[in-house]
């Protein structure tokens, strides 16, 4: 593990444009999986569906059951017919129709501006600035906005996906285990996109305990790290829940020296926000701005399933904290050389 603060440039990997997955694979579990063994430093190339062989009876698989909603609205300013992309982060007060949003291009959106949607049927008015691109907006639409979002909204695909939004993104930019009652994330935990219901059944059949945490992924995925000293970056807060039932399953496995597999950086952040001094997990809920960067002391030896992440993302930095900066760069370069697909719709990486 690194003993000094890491520079952003230390993690720089140039990913060829052709390696950036623009579409999901035909089948979710048809992805590839790079396996990195921390103790030996060895790298292996696998098919994702073969992840089953890495589990043993009594192991635990922890998933983030948040559900992404179509949080991306395309609107126009009231004057000038300028396109404005609006990303809805969370509803603040329904009775006042207030939402926390991110706008792009931010320089064209000021307090008092109105942005119109759905051919002018409704609009939002900017009433406050929060961050560089963040705003608080009051919507003209009365009542529950979600049915409207389901009709005209798009999934908040990352900017590196340069194609037009497709109808099947609503299904594929979503995990098969997302809880319909927890529809508050602007993006899914992308490491979970590889699982099918059949594969999860096969894993459970081996005696693996599958359990869930919740962390609603928000503005963090929209804002890259922009400071060279990654230790100086600050995360946006995101709501999370770790239930007593989940902690009991995890702690029992830890006491029995079983492996705990964590799916996604968001899941790991929720768990790391809930560690007791005794190196056990406690029930917890609330807002976390937990930022994991090297050097970081993990009190529990979790195994992480993740994706390959863009340079400057908090997720890439978290992977560097777990695998080590040099090993992370080496694994990414191996993946490029072997033709892996990168980022949200790309292939997986299993860190043992």
N, C-alpha and C positions, 0 to 999 in steps of 0.2 A: 504494500500500500504506500502511496506517495506520502512524503513527510512534509512537503512544502506546497504552498498554493500553486495551482496549475494555471498556465496562461491559455487563453482561448486558442491562440495560434498553435499550441502544442497538440490540439485535437483536430487540426485542419486536415481534412481528407477531401480531395477533389473527386466528386462522383460524376462520372460521365452522364450527360443528359439522357442517353439511351438506357441507362441503368435505373432511371427514376420511373417507378411503376405508375403509369397513367390510368390503368384499369386493374381491378382485382383479378386474381386467377379464376379460371373457369369454375373450379371447385375450391371451397375455402381451404380444405386440408391438402390441396395440391401444391402448396408452397414448399420451398426448401427451408432447411434449418441448419444454420452453422452452430456447432456445439463447441463451447470453449470450456476447458477444464482448468480452473484456477490453480489447483495444486501442482499440476504438471506444466501448464502453459500450452498444452496440446490443443489443436484445432481439428475438428472432424466435420465432414459434410454429410448431411442427412436429409431425408425427406421428412416433412413435418409430421405426416401421419405415423411415422415411426417413433414419435415421442412416447408412445405407450410403453416401449421397452425400458424407458428410464425410470419408471415408477416401480415401487415395491409396496406390498401390502402394508397398510398403516401410514403411508405417506399422506400428505395433505396438498391439495391444489386450491389456491386462493384466487378467486376471480373478482373483478370489479363489475357489479351488476348495474351501474348507471346506464341510463338510456339517452342517446343523443336525439335531439329534436331538430327539425329543419330551421336552424337559427339564422340562416343567411337570407336577407331580403335585399333585392336590388331596387333602388328608388331613384328619383330625380329631385334636384333642388327646385324650389318654387320659381326661381328665376335662372335662366340660362340653360335649362334642360341638361344639366350636368349629371352624369351617372354617379350615384353614391352607393357604395356597398355597406350595408349595415349588418352587424353581427350582434344578435341579442344574447346577452350573457345571463341575465336573471331578472325576473320581475321583482321590483322593489315594493310597490304598494298598488295592489290591483284597483282599489277604490279611487286612486288618483291617476291610474293608468301610467305609472312610472316604471321605466325599465333602465337598467344599466346596459349600455351598448358600446360597441367599438365601431368607428366609422373609417372609411377609406375612400378617397384620399382625405386625411384629417385636415389638411391645410385649407380645404375648401368648405369646411363645416364650422360655423361659429354659433355662439349663443344667439338664439332668436331665429335661426334658420329653420325652415320647414322642409321636410323630405317626404315626397309623395310616393305612395305605393298602389299597386293593383289598379293601374290606369286612373289614378287620382281619387279612388274611392275612400282612402283614408291617408293620414299623414302622421308624422311625429314631429314635435317641435323640440329643439335642443334648448335645455334650460340651465345646464351646468356642464363645465368641463371637469373631468376627473383625472385623466392621465394624458399622455401625448396623443393617443387616439381614442381615449375613453370619453364618453359623454353620458349624461343622464337626460333621458328624453321622455316627454309626455306624448302618449299616443292619442289620437282622436277617436280610435275605435273603442266602443263601449262593450264591456263584458269580457269574456274569455277570448284572448287573442289566439290561443292555440289552434282552434279549427281553421282560422285564416292562414296561420303558418303552415298547417298541413296541406292547405290548398295551393298557396303561392310561394311558400318558402322553399329554400334549397338546403341540402346538407352543407355544412360549412367545410367543404373540401379545402385542403391546404393549397396555398398559392402556387406550389410547384406542380400541381396537377393543372395543366394548362388547357386541357380540353373543356368543352362545354359540359355542364351538369347533365347527367343521364338519369332516366327514370329509375334504373335499378340501383342507383347510389343510395336511395332511401333504405333499401334492404341491405346492401353490401357494406355500406359505411355504418354498420351496426352489428353488434355481437348477437349470436343466437340465444344468449342467456341474459340479455338485458331485461330488466324488470320494467314492465309497462307503467308501473306506478311511480317510477323514478326518472321521469323524462325531463331532466334538467341539465344535461351536458351539451356543450356545443360540438363535442367530438367524442368518439368512442375510445375506449382503451384499445389501441390498434393491435396490440399483441394478442388480444382476444379474438380478432377477426378470423384467425386461422382455424378455430374450433368449429366442428359440426356437432349437432346433437348426438349423432351416432358415435363420434369419437369420444365425447364426454361419457357416454354410456359404457364404452369399452374401457375407459380409464377407471370408472367407478366399479366395474365388474372385477377389476384386479384388487379390489379392497382399498382403493384410494378414497379418502374423504374429500369431497368437493364442498367448499364453503365460500362465502361471499363477504366482501366489504363493499362500501359505496364511497366513491369520490367523484363528485360532479366536475368534470374537466371544463375549465373555463378559459379566461384570458391568457393563461400561461402558454397555451399552444399557439397563440397569435403573436406573442412578443418574444423575439429572439434575444439572446444574451448579447449585449453590445459593449461590455467592458472587457478589457484584455485580461485583467485579474478576475477569474471566474468567481472567486470567493466574495467579490464585492457586489455580485448580482443579487437582486431581491425578488422573491417570488410574489405573485398575486395570491391572495387567500382563496381557497376553494373549500366547499363544504364536504364533510366526510362523516361516515358512521362506521364503527366497528362494533358489532353486537356481542353480547355476552356469549351467545351460542358459538359464534365464530372463534372467540378467544379460547373457549373451553376446548374446541377441536384442535386448535393450533398448539396450545400449551400442553395438552395431553401427548401430542406427537413429539414435541420438543423434549418432554420428560422421558419419552420412550426412545429417544435418539433416532427418530424418523426424520425424513426430509420434508421440508415445507417448500413447495414450489409456488412462486408468486408470479402471476401473469400481469405484466405491465408495470411501468414506472409509477402510474397513479396508485396502483394497489400497494406497491412498496412504500410510497410516501404515506399512505393512510396507516399502514402498520408501523412504520418508523415514528409516526406521530403518537403512537400508543404503546410505547415500550416502558415497562416498569424497571426499577433499579435491579430487580432480581432476574433480568433478562427474560421476562415473560411478557405477553401481550395483555393489555387491559382493555375492557370495554371503554369506548370513547366516542364522542361525537362533537361536532362544532366546526370551526373554521381553522384551516391549517395553511401556513405559508412556509411549511417545511421545505427547505432547500438542501438537497444532498449533492455535495461536490467534494472532490478530493482536496485535502485528506479528510476522510470521514470514517469514524469508527462504528461499524455495524455490530451491534451487540448480539444479534441473532444471525446465524449462518443461513440466511435464506438463499434459495436457488431462484434465479430470475429468468423468465421467458420474456423477451422483448423483441422489438423490431430494430431495423437499422434507422437511425435518426439523423436529421439534418444537422450540419455543423452549426454550432451556436444555439442549439436547443437545450433546454434544461434536462431533457431526457437523455441526450447524448452525454452530458456532464455526469448525470447520475450513473450511467453505465460505466463511465471512466472511474467513478468512485468505487464501484463494486469490483470491476475487473482489473483496474489499474489503467492509467492513461496510455502507457506504451502498448499494453496488450490490446486496448480498445482500438488504437490506430492500426495495429498489426492485424487484428481480426477484420476490420473494415477493408483494409487493403487486400487481404485474402479474398474477401467476399467480392470485391470488384474484379479481381483477377479471375475468379471462378464464375463470373457472370450472374451473381445474385441480383435480385430485384430489390430496390431500395425504397425506404420510407413507408408511409401509411398503408398503401396497398401492396407493399413488397414482402420480402421473405422474413423469416424469423431468426432470432439468435437466442440460444439457450446457454446460460452461464451457470456452470455447476460448481 
